[in-house]
Amino acid sequence: MTSDAIIEGCGKRLAEARAAKSWSVVEVAGQLKFGSSQIEAMEAEDWDRFPSRATLRGFLRVYAQHLNLDPASLFVATESQVAAADPLTPTTTGIRFSGSGARIWLVVIPLVAVAFFTLVIGLYTWLSQGADEPLRTDPGPEVVAPDRAAVPAVTPPPPAAPSASSAAGGTPATPPPMSAVAPTAGATTETSGLLFTTTADAWVEVTDATNQRVRRLARAGESTRIAGTPPYRLVVGNAVHVSLQYNNRSVDLKPFIGEKVARLTLE
């Protein structure tokens, strides 16, 4: 394979042909729509002003034809290795081109994936906490049942008989501690205290008048009874699946439910 090499002295031939026609550099540049500096560079054989050999050969052929010269007379056929060694011939071997759009997507896609998985994990944690986990912090502001007819009032139990120590002028007896009966699958015959029945997993927290607190995780289908000293402060998780009886009377939890948790006080 061969390529054309520029013959030394071709610039002088071009300048002589232009002078023979009495044309100035500016006139030829205007005729060919070239720059005057390009005409001067070709006649001075200052090839470094051109970006590549291919561009230079094109300029020389057009200029030679305009001067009625044979363009082939400016070149000589040589082996292709000469063109390969030409420092003005650009090479793109091994160069990779990539658009800015591809780089942007390489950053955006991982960020979107991380945000999506973070949202899914957070939602799963929130749902799990509301259904299975007992409340680990102190309950928020208490909500007293506005409807006294829906929440039965409880008559305080008669005072217990004084013990021997109190009759003798000793320390008065303290109220009995709040207790919780183990969850059962069936109904119970007792009627006093609080009775929670669940259709799905839920949890309850009860604080009585003596500030004693009981927490229980109730599985679906279980019944849990808690007794203590009223009034009771209640926090019920997953409350839509919980039925409550207080001293064998039903209590509607729906008016007190917010974010799956019911908070109320029973007197």
Contacts in CASP RR format, 6 or more apart in sequence:
PFRMAT RR
TARGET T0000
AUTHOR 0000-0000-0000
METHOD contacts of the structure
MODEL  1
MTSDAIIEGCGKRLAEARAAKSWSVVEVAGQLKFGSSQIEAMEAEDWDRF
PSRATLRGFLRVYAQHLNLDPASLFVATESQVAAADPLTPTTTGIRFSGS
GARIWLVVIPLVAVAFFTLVIGLYTWLSQGADEPLRTDPGPEVVAPDRAA
VPAVTPPPPAAPSASSAAGGTPATPPPMSAVAPTAGATTETSGLLFTTTA
DAWVEVTDATNQRVRRLARAGESTRIAGTPPYRLVVGNAVHVSLQYNNRS
VDLKPFIGEKVARLTLE
1 79 0 8 1.000
1 80 0 8 1.000
2 77 0 8 1.000
2 78 0 8 1.000
2 79 0 8 1.000
2 80 0 8 1.000
3 77 0 8 1.000
3 78 0 8 1.000
3 79 0 8 1.000
3 80 0 8 1.000
3 82 0 8 1.000
3 83 0 8 1.000
4 57 0 8 1.000
4 75 0 8 1.000
4 76 0 8 1.000
4 77 0 8 1.000
4 78 0 8 1.000
5 75 0 8 1.000
5 76 0 8 1.000
5 77 0 8 1.000
5 78 0 8 1.000
5 82 0 8 1.000
5 83 0 8 1.000
6 47 0 8 1.000
6 56 0 8 1.000
6 57 0 8 1.000
6 60 0 8 1.000
6 74 0 8 1.000
6 75 0 8 1.000
7 73 0 8 1.000
7 74 0 8 1.000
7 75 0 8 1.000
7 76 0 8 1.000
8 45 0 8 1.000
9 45 0 8 1.000
10 45 0 8 1.000
10 60 0 8 1.000
10 73 0 8 1.000
10 74 0 8 1.000
11 42 0 8 1.000
11 43 0 8 1.000
11 44 0 8 1.000
11 45 0 8 1.000
12 43 0 8 1.000
12 45 0 8 1.000
13 69 0 8 1.000
13 73 0 8 1.000
13 74 0 8 1.000
14 42 0 8 1.000
14 43 0 8 1.000
14 60 0 8 1.000
14 63 0 8 1.000
14 64 0 8 1.000
14 67 0 8 1.000
14 69 0 8 1.000
15 43 0 8 1.000
17 67 0 8 1.000
17 68 0 8 1.000
17 69 0 8 1.000
18 25 0 8 1.000
18 28 0 8 1.000
18 43 0 8 1.000
18 67 0 8 1.000
21 67 0 8 1.000
23 31 0 8 1.000
25 36 0 8 1.000
25 39 0 8 1.000
25 40 0 8 1.000
25 43 0 8 1.000
26 36 0 8 1.000
28 34 0 8 1.000
28 39 0 8 1.000
28 63 0 8 1.000
28 66 0 8 1.000
29 35 0 8 1.000
29 36 0 8 1.000
29 38 0 8 1.000
29 39 0 8 1.000
31 66 0 8 1.000
32 39 0 8 1.000
32 62 0 8 1.000
32 63 0 8 1.000
32 66 0 8 1.000
34 59 0 8 1.000
34 63 0 8 1.000
37 49 0 8 1.000
38 49 0 8 1.000
38 50 0 8 1.000
38 59 0 8 1.000
39 63 0 8 1.000
40 46 0 8 1.000
41 47 0 8 1.000
41 49 0 8 1.000
41 50 0 8 1.000
42 56 0 8 1.000
42 59 0 8 1.000
42 60 0 8 1.000
42 63 0 8 1.000
47 53 0 8 1.000
47 56 0 8 1.000
47 88 0 8 1.000
48 88 0 8 1.000
50 56 0 8 1.000
50 59 0 8 1.000
50 88 0 8 1.000
51 88 0 8 1.000
51 90 0 8 1.000
52 88 0 8 1.000
52 89 0 8 1.000
52 90 0 8 1.000
53 83 0 8 1.000
53 86 0 8 1.000
53 88 0 8 1.000
53 89 0 8 1.000
54 89 0 8 1.000
56 88 0 8 1.000
57 75 0 8 1.000
60 71 0 8 1.000
60 74 0 8 1.000
60 75 0 8 1.000
61 71 0 8 1.000
61 74 0 8 1.000
64 70 0 8 1.000
64 71 0 8 1.000
64 73 0 8 1.000
64 74 0 8 1.000
65 71 0 8 1.000
83 89 0 8 1.000
130 237 0 8 1.000
130 238 0 8 1.000
130 260 0 8 1.000
130 261 0 8 1.000
131 200 0 8 1.000
131 201 0 8 1.000
131 202 0 8 1.000
131 238 0 8 1.000
132 201 0 8 1.000
132 203 0 8 1.000
132 217 0 8 1.000
133 203 0 8 1.000
134 203 0 8 1.000
134 205 0 8 1.000
134 215 0 8 1.000
134 216 0 8 1.000
134 217 0 8 1.000
135 203 0 8 1.000
135 205 0 8 1.000
135 215 0 8 1.000
135 235 0 8 1.000
135 237 0 8 1.000
135 261 0 8 1.000
139 205 0 8 1.000
139 207 0 8 1.000
139 233 0 8 1.000
139 235 0 8 1.000
139 263 0 8 1.000
140 263 0 8 1.000
141 263 0 8 1.000
142 233 0 8 1.000
142 263 0 8 1.000
142 264 0 8 1.000
142 265 0 8 1.000
143 256 0 8 1.000
143 263 0 8 1.000
143 264 0 8 1.000
143 265 0 8 1.000
144 264 0 8 1.000
144 265 0 8 1.000
145 151 0 8 1.000
145 255 0 8 1.000
145 256 0 8 1.000
145 264 0 8 1.000
145 265 0 8 1.000
145 266 0 8 1.000
146 255 0 8 1.000
147 255 0 8 1.000
150 251 0 8 1.000
150 252 0 8 1.000
151 246 0 8 1.000
151 251 0 8 1.000
151 264 0 8 1.000
151 266 0 8 1.000
151 267 0 8 1.000
152 246 0 8 1.000
152 247 0 8 1.000
152 249 0 8 1.000
152 251 0 8 1.000
153 267 0 8 1.000
154 230 0 8 1.000
154 246 0 8 1.000
154 247 0 8 1.000
154 266 0 8 1.000
154 267 0 8 1.000
156 230 0 8 1.000
160 173 0 8 1.000
162 172 0 8 1.000
162 173 0 8 1.000
163 173 0 8 1.000
165 171 0 8 1.000
165 173 0 8 1.000
166 172 0 8 1.000
166 173 0 8 1.000
175 209 0 8 1.000
175 210 0 8 1.000
175 229 0 8 1.000
176 228 0 8 1.000
176 229 0 8 1.000
177 210 0 8 1.000
177 212 0 8 1.000
177 228 0 8 1.000
178 206 0 8 1.000
178 208 0 8 1.000
178 210 0 8 1.000
178 212 0 8 1.000
178 213 0 8 1.000
178 214 0 8 1.000
178 226 0 8 1.000
178 227 0 8 1.000
178 228 0 8 1.000
178 229 0 8 1.000
179 214 0 8 1.000
179 226 0 8 1.000
179 227 0 8 1.000
179 228 0 8 1.000
180 214 0 8 1.000
180 216 0 8 1.000
180 224 0 8 1.000
180 225 0 8 1.000
180 226 0 8 1.000
180 227 0 8 1.000
181 188 0 8 1.000
181 190 0 8 1.000
181 224 0 8 1.000
181 225 0 8 1.000
181 226 0 8 1.000
181 227 0 8 1.000
182 224 0 8 1.000
183 216 0 8 1.000
183 218 0 8 1.000
183 219 0 8 1.000
183 222 0 8 1.000
183 223 0 8 1.000
183 224 0 8 1.000
184 222 0 8 1.000
184 223 0 8 1.000
185 221 0 8 1.000
185 222 0 8 1.000
185 223 0 8 1.000
186 223 0 8 1.000
187 223 0 8 1.000
188 195 0 8 1.000
188 223 0 8 1.000
188 225 0 8 1.000
190 225 0 8 1.000
191 247 0 8 1.000
191 248 0 8 1.000
192 227 0 8 1.000
192 247 0 8 1.000
192 248 0 8 1.000
193 225 0 8 1.000
193 226 0 8 1.000
193 227 0 8 1.000
193 228 0 8 1.000
193 246 0 8 1.000
193 247 0 8 1.000
194 206 0 8 1.000
194 225 0 8 1.000
194 226 0 8 1.000
194 227 0 8 1.000
194 232 0 8 1.000
194 234 0 8 1.000
194 244 0 8 1.000
194 245 0 8 1.000
194 246 0 8 1.000
194 266 0 8 1.000
195 223 0 8 1.000
195 224 0 8 1.000
195 225 0 8 1.000
195 244 0 8 1.000
195 245 0 8 1.000
195 246 0 8 1.000
195 248 0 8 1.000
196 202 0 8 1.000
196 204 0 8 1.000
196 216 0 8 1.000
196 218 0 8 1.000
196 223 0 8 1.000
196 224 0 8 1.000
196 225 0 8 1.000
196 226 0 8 1.000
196 236 0 8 1.000
196 242 0 8 1.000
196 243 0 8 1.000
196 244 0 8 1.000
197 221 0 8 1.000
197 222 0 8 1.000
197 223 0 8 1.000
197 242 0 8 1.000
197 243 0 8 1.000
197 244 0 8 1.000
197 245 0 8 1.000
198 218 0 8 1.000
198 219 0 8 1.000
198 220 0 8 1.000
198 221 0 8 1.000
198 222 0 8 1.000
198 223 0 8 1.000
198 241 0 8 1.000
198 242 0 8 1.000
198 243 0 8 1.000
199 220 0 8 1.000
199 221 0 8 1.000
199 241 0 8 1.000
199 242 0 8 1.000
199 243 0 8 1.000
200 220 0 8 1.000
200 238 0 8 1.000
200 241 0 8 1.000
201 217 0 8 1.000
201 218 0 8 1.000
201 219 0 8 1.000
201 220 0 8 1.000
201 238 0 8 1.000
201 241 0 8 1.000
202 217 0 8 1.000
202 218 0 8 1.000
202 236 0 8 1.000
202 237 0 8 1.000
202 238 0 8 1.000
202 239 0 8 1.000
202 241 0 8 1.000
202 242 0 8 1.000
203 215 0 8 1.000
203 216 0 8 1.000
203 217 0 8 1.000
203 218 0 8 1.000
203 236 0 8 1.000
203 237 0 8 1.000
203 238 0 8 1.000
204 215 0 8 1.000
204 216 0 8 1.000
204 218 0 8 1.000
204 224 0 8 1.000
204 226 0 8 1.000
204 234 0 8 1.000
204 235 0 8 1.000
204 236 0 8 1.000
204 237 0 8 1.000
204 242 0 8 1.000
205 213 0 8 1.000
205 214 0 8 1.000
205 215 0 8 1.000
205 216 0 8 1.000
205 234 0 8 1.000
205 235 0 8 1.000
205 236 0 8 1.000
206 213 0 8 1.000
206 214 0 8 1.000
206 226 0 8 1.000
206 232 0 8 1.000
206 233 0 8 1.000
206 234 0 8 1.000
207 213 0 8 1.000
207 232 0 8 1.000
207 233 0 8 1.000
208 228 0 8 1.000
208 229 0 8 1.000
208 230 0 8 1.000
208 231 0 8 1.000
208 232 0 8 1.000
208 233 0 8 1.000
209 229 0 8 1.000
209 230 0 8 1.000
209 231 0 8 1.000
209 232 0 8 1.000
210 228 0 8 1.000
210 229 0 8 1.000
212 228 0 8 1.000
212 229 0 8 1.000
214 226 0 8 1.000
216 224 0 8 1.000
216 226 0 8 1.000
218 224 0 8 1.000
218 242 0 8 1.000
220 241 0 8 1.000
230 266 0 8 1.000
230 267 0 8 1.000
231 265 0 8 1.000
231 266 0 8 1.000
231 267 0 8 1.000
232 265 0 8 1.000
232 266 0 8 1.000
233 264 0 8 1.000
233 265 0 8 1.000
234 244 0 8 1.000
234 262 0 8 1.000
234 263 0 8 1.000
234 264 0 8 1.000
234 265 0 8 1.000
234 266 0 8 1.000
235 261 0 8 1.000
235 262 0 8 1.000
235 263 0 8 1.000
236 242 0 8 1.000
236 244 0 8 1.000
236 253 0 8 1.000
236 261 0 8 1.000
236 262 0 8 1.000
236 263 0 8 1.000
237 260 0 8 1.000
237 261 0 8 1.000
237 262 0 8 1.000
238 260 0 8 1.000
238 261 0 8 1.000
239 253 0 8 1.000
239 256 0 8 1.000
239 257 0 8 1.000
239 260 0 8 1.000
239 261 0 8 1.000
239 262 0 8 1.000
240 253 0 8 1.000
240 254 0 8 1.000
240 257 0 8 1.000
240 260 0 8 1.000
242 253 0 8 1.000
242 262 0 8 1.000
243 250 0 8 1.000
244 250 0 8 1.000
244 251 0 8 1.000
244 253 0 8 1.000
245 251 0 8 1.000
246 266 0 8 1.000
251 266 0 8 1.000
253 262 0 8 1.000
253 264 0 8 1.000
256 262 0 8 1.000
256 263 0 8 1.000
256 264 0 8 1.000
END
